[in-house]
Each structure stands twice: as structure tokens, then as C-alpha cells.
Amino acid sequence: MQVGSPIDLLVSQLKAAGDETRVRLLALLADGERTVKELTEILGQSQPRISRHLKVLAEAGLVARNPEGSWVYYRLADQDFGRDVALGILKGLDPADAKLRRDRERLAGLKRQNREAAERYFAEHASRWDEIRSLHVPERQVEAAILARAGEGPFRAMLDIGTGTGRMLELFAERYERALGVDLSPAMLGMARANLERAGIAHARVRIGDGTNLPVLRDSFDLVVIHQVLHFLDDPAAAIAESATALAPAGRMLIVDFAPHELEFLRQSQAHRRLGFSHAQMEQWLQAAGLEVDAVEDLAPAENSGGLTVTIWTALDRRAAEAGRETGEARL
């Protein structure tokens, strides 16, 4: 996009947004990333038409696009000026407008369908969950790296988001005083409770909970773990932002997930919504959540194995990082 002065840029962006469908697209993207297919379903328009509108918005710097395999995710612009203009336009809308209200209802329905599909998958595969996860680097290698990146502790309180079978609660059992695992799948929680009881771990518990609306107090945990969860979610950024609110000052977040890949079949066979995450994308989400990236480690599979690379991100609560710089103390 070539523009002259800031006024020229603003005029071009206002012109780009000067269409009912484009305004409705901006309103939907303000809620989080969406694919062209999802936007087409919500607005009830053809895919070529929606793609053209998104192209205009992207060229004007109001939205950003993120190709991922055969899918492309769109979101509001990352740059402050474009994002501010988009949000400024949306502030002038009437939330009670019939079309906007219908769009929100359809978006909520789409999210519900995606969530229910994922829950069915987890319920059907709970007993084989650890086996299914073996698509990547050997689990023993991944877990050793996780423990090394998390630090020795001891941790006063640990939160495991999307706890699944409770494996992370078992892995860290000797490093925390108390722990909570949350998951939306009752079947998974049943497996987790059985595993914790079998391992004799009495200082951890699990409960139903949504990673984007956590049933916990803010600033309560000095270790938050998100292990192989984000690629199942519609809006990973929202889950990271919500998880950051649970971190206590000086707290540490540890995220384990896949590096970008092109195994499209995982969308259908294993309910994956995202095909991995780049270092840059994850760092952007962490910084937006008020966290400071501490380290990133890639664990590559054996050569020619066809497996996936696992990435471990560790991030610190920015309040703690800034306090450490001011006092000269070493970071935890």
C-alpha cells in the first residue's frame, strides 16, 4: 500500500471501510481471527465476494492476513494506526443493529459448533490421548525439555490449562505446593482424576473450565502451563491473554505446541484448528498479553520421520521483568 501523508492514509482507510459488508467484517474480526470460510458462513455471501472485501481491507491496512496451510486467517491490523482506525469506526456502530446482532449470533453458533466438535473428539479419544500425542518428538524428550524450561521451583501454585489426562500435573508434582488442572471435557477430567489417584498425587485437583474464561482468581499462579492445547482453539490469542491474567507477579508461563507444518489431514482426523505457530506469531500474542518472552526452544523430530517439530515458549509476567530490571535482580 503506497500512501502519502497520514491524512492520505486515513482517507484511504475510510474509503476502504465505506461499505456495509466491510464494516460487518471489521466488527466480526474485532472478536478474533476468522477464516474466509467462517466469514462466508456468517455473512451468507459467496466466498469470492468475501475474499474481495477482505483484500480491500488488507490493502488499506485495516486487517492483516495469516496464511496457514490451505486456510488463511484474518484479524484486525496489528499496526497501531490501522487498528485504531478500525476500532474507531466500530465505536460508532449501534450494537443493537439488527444485522450486527445477527452476525454476532451466527458467530456464537459457529464457535459453539467448533467447540462441540472438539469436545466430541476428546470424549471419543480420551483413553488413547497419550498415544495420539505421539505424532511428534518422543514424549520423554519433550517432557525433559519442559521441566528444564520451567525451572526448579518450588512453585506455590500451578495452573494447567487444557489438562487432558493430567500428565502435566503428574510431571510437575514434586515442584508445586498445589495445582489445578482445567479442561472442558468431562471424559478427559475423568481420566485425569484416575491418573492422579493412581500416582498418589493428592495436592492437585481438576475441574471443568474454559481456557478463554478461566474459573480462577487473577494473579493466583506462579506457573501456568498450556501444553498442546492452542492448536485446537478458534482463538489462541484470547486463551493466552486470559491465561496471563491468572499469573501472579514474577510468574512464568510455559507453552508447548507445534511449529508450523502442512499436515492438513490433522484438521479432520484430529480436530486441529491451527497448523502450528511461528516464533513471531507467538511472541506477538505473548507481548500483547503483557508477557515478556524468556526463551524459545524447537525440538525437531528424527530426520525423515515425518513427525512434527515441537516448540516450547517460556514467558515472564512483565511486571516481574520490569521490577527485576529496576532493582538489578536476576530474573527468575
C-alpha distance (Angstrom), angle and dihedral (degrees) to the residues before:
residue distance angle dihedral
M1 . . .
Q2 3.80 . .
V3 3.79 116.4 .
G4 3.79 136.2 158.5
S5 3.78 121.8 -143.0
P6 3.79 126.1 2.5
I7 3.78 86.9 -99.3
D8 3.81 90.2 56.6
L9 3.79 89.6 50.3
L10 3.79 92.8 49.2
V11 3.81 92.0 48.7
S12 3.81 91.5 50.0
Q13 3.79 91.4 49.9
L14 3.78 93.1 48.2
K15 3.79 89.7 50.1
A16 3.81 90.5 50.0
A17 3.80 90.3 52.1
G18 3.79 92.1 46.8
D19 3.79 95.1 104.7
E20 3.79 130.1 84.7
T21 3.81 95.2 -129.9
R22 3.81 92.5 48.6
V23 3.78 91.7 51.0
R24 3.80 89.5 50.7
L25 3.82 89.1 49.7
L26 3.80 90.9 52.5
A27 3.80 89.8 50.4
L28 3.80 91.4 52.4
L29 3.81 93.6 45.9
A30 3.79 90.7 51.2
D31 3.81 84.7 69.7
G32 3.82 92.8 56.2
E33 3.80 144.3 -74.0
R34 3.78 118.3 -32.5
T35 3.81 136.1 178.4
V36 3.80 124.9 -124.0
K37 3.81 89.1 -111.1
E38 3.80 92.0 54.8
L39 3.80 93.0 46.8
T40 3.79 89.6 48.8
E41 3.80 91.0 53.6
I42 3.79 93.2 47.7
L43 3.80 97.4 46.9
G44 3.79 95.7 37.1
Q45 3.80 93.7 -132.5
S46 3.79 131.7 124.4
Q47 3.78 119.7 -82.9
P48 3.85 94.0 -121.3
R49 3.81 89.7 52.8
I50 3.81 93.6 49.7
S51 3.81 90.7 45.3
R52 3.81 90.7 54.0
H53 3.78 92.1 50.8
L54 3.79 91.4 48.7
K55 3.80 90.4 49.2
V56 3.81 90.4 55.8
L57 3.81 91.7 48.7
A58 3.81 91.9 47.0
E59 3.80 93.5 49.0
A60 3.80 89.1 51.4
G61 3.80 90.9 52.9
L62 3.80 95.0 -115.7
V63 3.81 96.3 114.9
A64 3.79 134.8 25.3
R65 3.80 128.1 -143.2
N66 3.79 128.2 -144.0
P67 3.84 116.3 -167.6
E68 3.79 113.0 -148.7
G69 3.78 116.1 177.4
S70 3.80 108.0 -58.0
W71 3.82 91.5 -19.6
V72 3.81 129.1 78.2
Y73 3.79 120.5 -154.3
Y74 3.80 120.2 -152.6
R75 3.79 126.9 -159.0
L76 3.79 138.6 163.8
A77 3.80 112.7 -73.8
D78 3.78 117.7 -77.7
Q79 3.82 93.8 -146.2
D80 3.80 111.9 93.0
F81 3.80 96.4 -128.4
G82 3.80 96.8 50.0
R83 3.79 92.4 42.4
D84 3.80 92.2 47.4
V85 3.80 91.4 51.1
A86 3.81 91.5 49.5
L87 3.80 92.8 48.3
G88 3.80 90.4 45.4
I89 3.79 90.1 55.5
L90 3.79 91.3 48.8
K91 3.80 92.3 51.0
G92 3.77 88.5 66.3
L93 3.79 93.5 58.3
D94 3.77 124.8 101.1
P95 3.84 107.6 -122.5
A96 3.80 88.0 -151.5
D97 3.81 92.7 61.2
A98 3.81 107.4 129.4
K99 3.81 95.9 -130.5
L100 3.80 94.1 46.8
R101 3.78 90.8 46.9
R102 3.81 90.8 51.1
D103 3.81 90.5 48.7
R104 3.81 90.2 52.6
E105 3.80 91.0 49.0
R106 3.80 91.9 50.8
L107 3.79 90.6 46.7
A108 3.79 90.2 51.5
G109 3.81 89.5 49.4
L110 3.80 91.2 50.4
K111 3.78 91.7 50.2
R112 3.79 89.8 48.9
Q113 3.81 91.7 51.6
N114 3.81 91.5 49.7
R115 3.78 91.6 48.0
E116 3.80 93.4 48.0
A117 3.81 91.2 49.0
A118 3.78 90.2 52.6
E119 3.81 92.3 46.6
R120 3.82 90.7 51.7
Y121 3.77 89.9 51.1
F122 3.81 92.9 49.9
A123 3.80 92.1 46.6
E124 3.79 92.1 50.6
H125 3.80 94.3 46.9
A126 3.81 103.8 33.9
S127 3.80 93.8 111.4
R128 3.83 91.6 52.1
W129 3.80 97.6 39.0
D130 3.80 98.5 115.2
E131 3.81 89.8 47.4
I132 3.80 92.3 50.4
R133 3.79 91.1 52.1
S134 3.81 90.4 58.8
L135 3.81 90.8 87.2
H136 3.78 90.1 102.9
V137 3.81 140.2 39.5
P138 3.84 113.7 -19.8
E139 3.80 108.2 -76.1
R140 3.80 92.5 -128.6
Q141 3.80 90.3 59.8
V142 3.80 92.1 46.5
E143 3.79 93.2 49.1
A144 3.81 92.8 48.8
A145 3.79 89.3 53.1
I146 3.82 91.4 47.0
L147 3.79 91.9 54.1
A148 3.79 91.6 47.2
R149 3.79 93.2 49.8
A150 3.79 94.7 46.4
G151 3.78 94.0 55.5
E152 3.78 131.5 -131.1
G153 3.78 97.2 -73.2
P154 2.92 132.1 162.6
F155 3.79 91.0 -143.2
R156 3.77 118.1 -158.2
A157 3.79 92.3 -152.3
M158 3.81 133.6 4.5
L159 3.79 128.4 -163.5
D160 3.82 119.6 -159.7
I161 3.81 111.0 -164.6
G162 3.81 115.3 -155.3
T163 3.78 88.8 9.7
G164 3.82 94.6 -177.3
T165 3.78 108.5 178.4
G166 3.81 90.9 -2.4
R167 3.78 95.2 -107.8
M168 3.82 94.4 143.4
L169 3.80 90.3 51.1
E170 3.80 88.3 54.4
L171 3.80 93.6 44.5
F172 3.82 94.3 53.5
A173 3.81 97.1 35.4
E174 3.81 94.0 115.7
R175 3.80 93.1 48.8
Y176 3.81 103.7 54.2
E177 3.79 135.2 62.1
R178 3.79 92.8 -148.4
A179 3.78 135.5 -4.5
L180 3.77 141.3 -168.4
G181 3.79 127.2 -156.9
V182 3.80 120.1 -163.3
D183 3.78 128.4 -165.9
L184 3.80 137.5 158.3
S185 3.81 94.4 -137.1
P186 3.82 116.7 86.5
A187 3.81 88.6 -164.2
M188 3.79 91.4 56.3
L189 3.80 91.8 46.4
G190 3.79 89.5 52.2
M191 3.80 89.4 55.4
A192 3.81 91.0 45.8
R193 3.81 93.3 52.3
A194 3.79 91.4 48.9
N195 3.80 91.9 48.5
L196 3.81 93.4 48.2
E197 3.78 91.7 48.2
R198 3.80 91.7 48.5
A199 3.82 90.2 50.6
G200 3.80 91.8 48.9
I201 3.81 93.3 -120.3
A202 3.80 106.8 154.6
H203 3.81 99.5 161.4
A204 3.82 94.8 68.6
R205 3.79 129.1 69.7
V206 3.77 136.5 -179.9
R207 3.78 133.6 -145.1
I208 3.78 142.5 171.9
G209 3.78 109.7 -82.1
D210 3.80 143.0 150.7
G211 3.80 117.6 -128.7
T212 3.80 90.7 -141.5
N213 3.82 93.2 49.7
L214 3.78 106.9 30.5
P215 3.82 120.2 -160.4
V216 3.82 92.0 -138.9
L217 3.79 139.0 94.8
R218 3.78 119.5 -97.5
D219 3.81 120.0 -102.6
S220 3.82 90.7 17.1
F221 3.83 107.3 122.3
D222 3.77 131.1 58.4
L223 3.82 92.3 -164.1
V224 3.81 124.1 40.5
V225 3.81 118.4 -178.7
I226 3.81 125.8 -165.3
H227 3.79 104.8 -176.7
Q228 3.82 119.6 -176.0
V229 3.80 92.6 -30.6
L230 3.81 109.9 107.2
H231 3.81 96.4 70.8
F232 3.83 88.6 63.8
L233 3.80 94.2 55.3
D234 3.78 133.0 94.0
D235 3.81 91.4 -144.5
P236 3.82 114.2 24.7
A237 3.81 91.4 171.9
A238 3.80 91.1 59.9
A239 3.81 91.1 50.7
I240 3.82 91.2 51.0
A241 3.80 91.8 48.0
E242 3.80 91.6 49.4
S243 3.81 91.9 45.9
A244 3.80 90.6 51.8
T245 3.81 89.9 60.2
A246 3.80 89.1 61.9
L247 3.81 92.7 56.7
A248 3.77 117.8 103.1
P249 3.81 119.5 -138.9
A250 3.82 107.2 -76.5
G251 3.80 88.0 23.9
R252 3.77 126.1 145.1
M253 3.80 130.0 -141.1
L254 3.78 121.2 -155.3
I255 3.81 120.0 -165.9
V256 3.79 123.1 -172.6
D257 3.79 119.4 -173.0
F258 3.79 144.5 124.4
A259 3.77 127.2 -65.6
P260 3.84 114.5 -126.1
H261 3.80 112.9 -65.3
E262 3.80 140.2 161.7
L263 3.79 103.6 -127.8
E264 3.80 95.9 131.0
F265 3.81 93.3 173.7
L266 3.81 89.3 72.8
R267 3.80 89.5 72.4
Q268 3.81 89.9 65.4
S269 3.78 104.5 25.7
Q270 3.81 99.1 42.4
A271 3.82 104.8 19.8
H272 3.81 94.8 -112.8
R273 3.81 113.4 166.8
R274 3.80 96.3 -175.2
L275 3.81 130.0 39.2
G276 3.78 97.3 -139.2
F277 3.79 133.4 -65.0
S278 3.78 133.0 -96.7
H279 3.79 123.3 -131.6
A280 3.81 90.6 -114.4
Q281 3.81 94.8 50.4
M282 3.79 93.9 48.5
E283 3.80 92.6 45.6
Q284 3.80 89.8 52.5
W285 3.81 92.0 51.8
L286 3.80 92.6 46.3
Q287 3.79 93.2 49.4
A288 3.81 91.1 47.7
A289 3.82 87.2 54.3
G290 3.80 90.6 55.5
L291 3.80 96.1 -103.0
E292 3.79 130.4 128.4
V293 3.81 117.9 -136.9
D294 3.78 108.9 -121.5
A295 3.82 102.6 178.0
V296 3.79 142.4 -13.1
E297 3.80 124.2 -156.1
D298 3.81 128.3 -175.6
L299 3.79 118.8 -154.7
A300 3.78 108.1 -161.7
P301 3.82 122.2 -158.9
A302 3.78 122.4 -120.2
E303 3.79 112.8 -70.1
N304 3.83 114.0 -85.7
S305 3.81 91.0 4.9
G306 3.78 93.5 119.5
G307 3.80 89.6 -133.6
L308 3.78 128.6 134.5
T309 3.78 130.5 -99.8
V310 3.80 113.4 -117.3
T311 3.80 118.6 -147.7
I312 3.79 126.0 -158.6
W313 3.79 118.6 -158.3
T314 3.80 122.2 -171.3
A315 3.79 120.4 -168.1
L316 3.78 135.1 178.2
D317 3.75 130.5 -139.8
R318 3.80 102.6 -98.5
R319 3.79 91.9 -136.7
A320 3.79 88.2 63.3
A321 3.81 94.1 43.1
E322 3.80 92.4 52.4
A323 3.79 92.4 45.6
G324 3.80 89.6 51.4
R325 3.79 92.0 53.5
E326 3.81 91.7 48.4
T327 3.80 94.2 51.4
G328 3.77 97.7 34.8
E329 3.77 91.5 -122.3
A330 3.78 119.6 145.9
R331 3.76 116.8 -104.5
L332 3.78 116.8 -105.3
